[in-house]
Amino acid sequence: MTSLSPSDEKQLADMVAAAAVGKQTFEIFAGGGKRGFGRPVAADHALDISGIAGIVDYEPAELILTARPGTPLARIEAELRGRGQMLAFEPPDWRGLLGGANAPTLGGVLACNISGPRRVRAGAARDFLLGFSAVNGRGEIFKAGGKGVKNVTGFDLSKLIVGSFGTLSILTEVTLKVMPRPETERTILLHALADEVAVGAMSAALNAPHEISGVAHLPEAAARRSSLSGVADGLGAVTALRIEGPAPSVAFRAEAIEAAFGRGAQLEGDDSAAFWRDVGEVRPLLADGERIVWRLCPTPSLAAKAVEAVRARLVAAEAFYDWGGGQVWLSLDPAEAGSDGGAAVVRDAMKACGGHSTLIVARKEVRSQVEVFEPAAPALSALAARVKSGFDPLGLFNPGRMREGR
């Protein structure tokens, strides 16, 4: 595999056009921290787009930022923080989870549609992409969307590209909607709720008029791994509710939440931020040593039942819940999970609970032989193949990353 490192959009387009003549394929990455997410890619060239980087334009008054995909996420967040703004979808750093060494980039986050705990209130990464430029599998440069929500030309195309894992086109510039950073935050902790009870409490909290921006449940094993005394204090499982905004509003809503759900410990400011950072990064709350990690997205009310169904067959399984039960992080012992990484057990459990499952962490040989992403129905699979053919007809980009053969 040869390495290629374009420095701008035009050079990238020329590389792709030349490769298309010989049907030479690319493994595409910027920071490289998510190369282990998805199925292994076997390609002719390693295409490093980290050189296509930098903030192109930032208009704080308009809440719009334009940047290139190789830009380190930390640089963007620092720029926004200096103006009292943020990426509302709270992108987490998965280096610890995936074992990557390099800092995450904007392009990697968007390619994988990675969103943190605030996604339950603010929306996913794809909901904040207003427009983009990219290179398709023919070596053509194209644009979609614009710099304002009112400009809807290509808006749905933006949603399609985010989460395509670099299999459709190579992003070269993106425009994002950013949001004001909350003045303060507070997290209320409820202790010792059973998983099913906690899922019900989280649902009730999200449907109450308290504007909860994060809601997670850590069973006792996960809670004990926290570095925060209010979480890992031996009082059992922890159910966390986050509220953000002006200090008087946060104080008022905290009282209302405690009146409705009972009094518990509270995390303020930096402690609250540290808790949700751990939830988003996942790895700090998992058992030590090698583990297979699945992300389940069940019907929230059935999240605890999905975990119970897995534990009935894989007794060493552990889990914790984010997004009010809409996202469950499931950790398995590799020896117990077997050669398929627990895929048969997990997907049998999910059939009764709706939603979908994704294998996030496993050895390369496991990821190469099982469906990492939820198997699609035949009609949907055929539609996805047609979309892929429209953008990348020769199959040059990240072959096999999402599905075997494409």
C-alpha positions in Angstrom: 0.0 0.0 0.0 1.5 3.4 -1.0 0.9 6.6 0.9 -0.5 9.7 -0.6 -0.9 13.1 1.1 -2.6 15.8 -0.9 -2.3 19.4 0.3 -5.4 20.9 -1.3 -8.6 20.1 -3.0 -7.3 20.3 -6.6 -4.4 17.9 -5.9 -6.8 15.5 -4.3 -9.1 15.6 -7.3 -6.2 14.9 -9.6 -5.1 11.9 -7.5 -8.6 10.4 -7.6 -9.0 11.0 -11.3 -5.7 9.3 -12.0 -6.6 6.4 -9.7 -9.9 5.9 -11.5 -8.2 5.1 -14.7 -6.6 2.0 -13.2 -9.4 1.4 -10.7 -7.0 1.8 -7.8 -8.6 2.1 -4.4 -8.0 4.3 -1.3 -8.2 3.9 2.4 -9.1 7.5 3.5 -8.2 9.1 6.8 -7.0 12.3 8.4 -6.1 11.8 12.0 -6.4 8.1 11.6 -7.9 7.5 15.1 -11.0 5.8 13.6 -9.3 3.5 11.2 -10.3 0.6 13.5 -14.0 1.6 13.4 -15.8 -0.5 10.8 -14.7 -3.4 8.7 -11.0 -3.6 7.8 -10.1 -1.9 4.5 -7.8 -3.4 1.9 -6.8 -0.8 -0.6 -4.1 0.1 -3.0 -3.3 3.5 -1.5 -3.4 5.1 2.0 -4.9 8.5 1.4 -4.0 10.9 4.2 -6.0 14.1 4.0 -4.7 15.7 7.2 -2.9 18.3 5.0 -6.3 19.7 3.9 -6.8 21.5 7.1 -7.5 24.9 8.6 -10.4 27.2 9.6 -11.5 28.9 6.4 -14.1 31.3 7.8 -15.8 31.9 11.2 -18.7 34.3 11.7 -19.6 34.2 15.4 -22.5 36.6 15.0 -24.0 34.3 12.4 -23.2 31.1 14.3 -21.4 29.7 11.3 -17.9 28.1 10.9 -16.3 26.8 7.8 -13.2 24.5 8.0 -11.4 21.8 6.1 -11.7 18.2 7.2 -8.1 17.6 8.4 -8.5 20.4 11.0 -7.9 19.0 14.6 -11.1 19.0 16.5 -9.3 20.6 19.5 -8.4 23.6 17.4 -12.0 24.2 16.4 -13.3 23.8 19.9 -10.7 26.2 21.3 -11.6 28.8 18.7 -15.3 28.4 19.5 -14.7 28.5 23.3 -12.9 31.8 22.9 -16.1 33.3 21.5 -18.4 31.6 24.0 -19.6 29.1 21.5 -19.5 25.3 20.9 -20.3 22.3 18.7 -23.7 21.5 20.2 -23.5 17.8 19.3 -20.6 17.4 21.8 -18.3 15.2 19.7 -16.4 12.8 22.0 -12.7 11.8 21.8 -12.7 8.1 21.1 -8.9 7.6 21.2 -9.1 5.6 24.4 -12.0 3.5 23.0 -10.6 2.7 19.6 -6.9 2.7 20.5 -5.9 5.6 18.2 -3.0 7.8 19.0 -3.6 10.9 16.9 -6.0 13.7 17.8 -9.5 13.5 16.3 -10.2 15.7 13.3 -13.4 17.4 12.1 -13.6 15.2 9.0 -13.4 12.0 11.0 -16.2 13.0 13.4 -18.4 13.9 10.5 -17.6 10.8 8.4 -18.6 8.6 11.3 -21.5 10.9 12.5 -20.1 10.7 16.1 -22.2 12.6 18.7 -21.9 12.9 22.4 -24.4 12.9 25.3 -26.0 16.2 24.2 -27.2 14.5 21.1 -30.4 13.5 22.9 -31.4 17.2 23.1 -29.4 19.0 20.4 -29.3 16.5 17.6 -26.6 14.5 15.8 -23.5 15.7 14.0 -25.3 15.5 10.7 -27.9 17.9 11.8 -25.3 20.7 12.0 -23.7 20.4 8.6 -25.0 23.2 6.4 -22.9 22.6 3.3 -19.8 21.0 2.0 -17.3 20.6 -0.9 -16.1 17.2 -1.8 -14.4 15.0 -4.4 -16.4 12.1 -5.8 -15.1 8.8 -7.2 -14.7 10.3 -10.7 -12.3 12.9 -9.4 -14.9 15.6 -9.8 -15.2 18.5 -7.3 -18.7 19.3 -6.3 -20.6 21.3 -3.6 -23.9 21.0 -1.8 -25.8 23.1 0.7 -24.6 26.6 1.7 -23.8 28.9 4.6 -27.3 29.3 5.9 -30.2 27.1 6.9 -32.5 29.0 4.5 -30.3 27.8 1.7 -31.6 24.2 1.4 -30.0 23.4 -2.0 -28.4 20.0 -1.3 -29.3 20.1 2.3 -30.4 16.4 2.3 -27.2 15.5 0.5 -25.3 16.9 3.5 -27.2 14.5 5.8 -26.3 11.6 3.5 -22.6 12.3 3.4 -22.3 12.5 7.2 -22.1 8.9 8.5 -21.0 7.4 5.2 -17.6 6.5 6.6 -15.8 8.0 3.6 -17.4 5.5 1.2 -19.2 8.0 -1.0 -17.0 11.1 -1.4 -14.0 12.8 0.2 -14.9 15.9 2.1 -12.6 18.9 1.4 -14.5 21.7 3.2 -17.5 21.8 5.5 -19.7 24.6 6.9 -21.3 24.0 10.3 -23.9 25.6 12.5 -22.5 26.4 15.9 -24.3 27.3 19.1 -23.7 29.5 22.2 -22.0 27.8 25.1 -24.1 27.5 28.2 -23.2 29.9 31.1 -23.2 27.0 33.6 -24.1 23.4 34.0 -25.2 21.1 36.8 -25.7 17.3 37.0 -28.1 15.8 39.5 -27.3 12.2 40.5 -30.0 9.7 41.6 -28.6 6.6 43.3 -29.3 2.9 43.4 -32.0 2.7 40.7 -32.3 -0.7 38.9 -31.7 -0.5 35.2 -35.4 -0.7 34.2 -36.5 1.8 36.8 -33.7 4.2 35.7 -34.8 3.9 32.0 -38.3 5.0 33.1 -37.0 7.9 35.2 -34.8 9.1 32.3 -37.8 9.0 29.9 -39.9 11.0 32.4 -37.1 13.5 32.9 -36.7 14.1 29.2 -40.4 14.6 28.7 -40.6 17.0 31.6 -40.2 20.8 31.0 -36.7 21.0 32.5 -34.7 21.1 29.2 -32.4 18.2 30.2 -29.3 18.2 28.0 -27.8 14.9 29.1 -29.3 11.8 30.7 -27.3 8.6 31.5 -27.5 5.6 33.8 -24.4 3.9 35.1 -24.9 0.5 36.8 -22.8 0.0 39.9 -19.8 -1.6 38.1 -19.5 1.4 35.7 -20.2 4.0 38.4 -17.3 2.6 40.5 -14.8 3.3 37.7 -15.6 7.0 37.8 -12.9 9.3 39.2 -15.5 11.6 40.7 -16.4 11.0 44.4 -20.1 11.8 43.9 -20.3 9.0 41.4 -18.0 6.3 42.7 -18.9 6.6 46.3 -20.2 3.1 46.8 -23.9 4.1 46.8 -24.6 1.8 43.9 -25.9 2.7 40.4 -26.0 6.3 39.3 -28.6 8.0 37.1 -27.4 11.4 35.9 -29.5 14.3 34.7 -27.7 17.4 33.2 -29.2 20.9 33.0 -27.4 23.9 31.4 -28.0 27.6 31.0 -28.0 30.8 33.0 -27.2 30.2 36.7 -30.7 31.3 38.1 -32.5 29.0 35.5 -30.2 26.1 36.4 -30.8 26.5 40.1 -34.6 26.7 39.6 -34.7 23.7 37.4 -32.5 21.7 39.7 -35.0 22.2 42.5 -37.9 21.2 40.3 -36.1 18.0 39.2 -35.3 17.0 42.8 -38.9 17.7 43.8 -40.0 15.3 41.1 -37.3 12.6 41.3 -35.8 12.9 44.7 -32.7 14.5 46.1 -29.3 13.3 45.3 -25.7 14.4 45.0 -24.9 17.2 42.5 -21.9 17.9 40.3 -21.2 21.5 39.4 -19.1 23.1 36.7 -15.9 21.2 35.9 -17.0 18.1 37.8 -20.2 17.9 35.8 -18.2 18.4 32.5 -15.7 15.7 33.6 -18.6 13.2 34.2 -20.1 13.8 30.7 -16.7 13.7 29.1 -16.3 10.2 30.6 -19.7 9.1 29.3 -19.0 10.4 25.8 -15.5 8.8 25.7 -16.9 5.5 26.9 -13.6 3.8 27.7 -13.2 5.2 31.3 -16.4 3.4 32.3 -15.6 0.0 30.8 -13.8 -2.9 32.5 -10.0 -3.0 32.2 -8.3 -5.3 29.7 -9.4 -6.4 26.3 -13.1 -6.1 25.7 -15.4 -6.3 22.8 -17.6 -3.2 22.7 -21.0 -2.9 21.0 -23.2 0.2 20.6 -26.9 -0.7 20.8 -29.6 1.8 19.8 -32.8 0.1 20.9 -36.2 1.5 21.6 -35.3 3.4 24.8 -38.1 1.9 26.9 -36.8 -1.6 26.0 -33.1 -0.8 26.6 -32.8 -2.7 29.9 -34.6 -5.7 28.4 -32.1 -5.8 25.6 -29.2 -5.9 28.1 -30.9 -8.6 30.2 -31.4 -10.7 27.1 -27.6 -10.5 26.3 -26.7 -11.2 29.9 -28.8 -14.3 29.9 -26.4 -15.9 27.5 -23.2 -13.9 28.1 -22.9 -13.6 31.9 -19.8 -11.4 31.9 -21.5 -8.7 29.8 -21.6 -5.2 31.2 -23.5 -2.1 30.0 -24.2 1.5 30.7 -26.9 3.7 29.2 -26.8 7.1 27.4 -29.4 9.2 25.6 -32.1 8.1 28.0 -31.6 4.5 27.0 -31.5 5.3 23.3 -27.8 4.4 23.3 -26.4 1.5 25.2 -22.7 0.7 25.5 -22.2 -3.1 25.9 -18.9 -4.6 26.9 -18.2 -8.3 26.4 -15.4 -10.7 27.5 -13.8 -11.8 24.2 -13.4 -15.4 25.4 -17.1 -15.7 26.3 -18.3 -13.8 23.2 -16.7 -16.3 20.8 -15.4 -16.0 17.2 -18.3 -13.7 16.1 -17.7 -11.2 18.9 -21.1 -11.9 20.3 -22.9 -10.9 17.1 -25.5 -13.7 17.2 -26.4 -13.1 20.8 -26.5 -9.3 20.5 -28.6 -9.3 17.3 -31.0 -11.9 18.6 -31.6 -9.7 21.7 -32.1 -6.6 19.5 -34.7 -8.3 17.3 -37.1 -8.2 20.2 -36.3 -4.6 21.2 -36.2 -2.7 17.9 -33.4 -0.4 16.8 -29.9 -1.4 15.6 -26.5 -2.5 16.8 -22.9 -1.7 15.8 -19.7 -3.5 16.6 -17.3 -0.7 17.7 -14.3 -2.5 19.2 -13.0 -5.9 18.3 -9.9 -7.5 16.8 -9.4 -7.2 13.1 -10.2 -10.8 12.4 -13.6 -10.5 14.1 -14.5 -7.3 12.3 -13.6 -8.9 9.0 -16.0 -11.8 9.3 -19.1 -10.4 10.9 -21.5 -7.6 9.9 -20.1 -4.6 11.9 -23.1 -2.5 11.1 -26.7 -3.6 11.3 -27.5 -5.9 8.4 -29.9 -4.0 6.0 -33.1 -5.3 4.5 -32.7 -6.3 0.8 -34.6 -3.3 -0.5 -32.5 -0.9 1.7 -29.3 -2.6 0.7 -30.1 -2.3 -2.9 -30.9 1.4 -2.4 -27.5 1.9 -0.6 -25.7 0.2 -3.5 -27.4 2.6 -6.0 -26.3 5.6 -3.9 -22.8 4.3 -3.7 -22.7 3.8 -7.5 -23.9 7.4 -8.0 -21.0 8.9 -6.0 -18.3 6.3 -6.4 -19.1 4.0 -9.4 -15.8 2.2 -9.4 -15.8 1.5 -5.7 -12.5 3.4 -5.0 -13.3 4.8 -1.6 -12.8 2.7 1.6 -13.8 -0.6 -0.1 -15.4 -3.0 2.4 -15.5 -0.4 5.2 -19.3 -0.7 5.8 -20.3 -3.8 3.9 -18.3 -6.7 2.4 -17.5 -5.8 -1.2 -18.4 -2.1 -1.0 
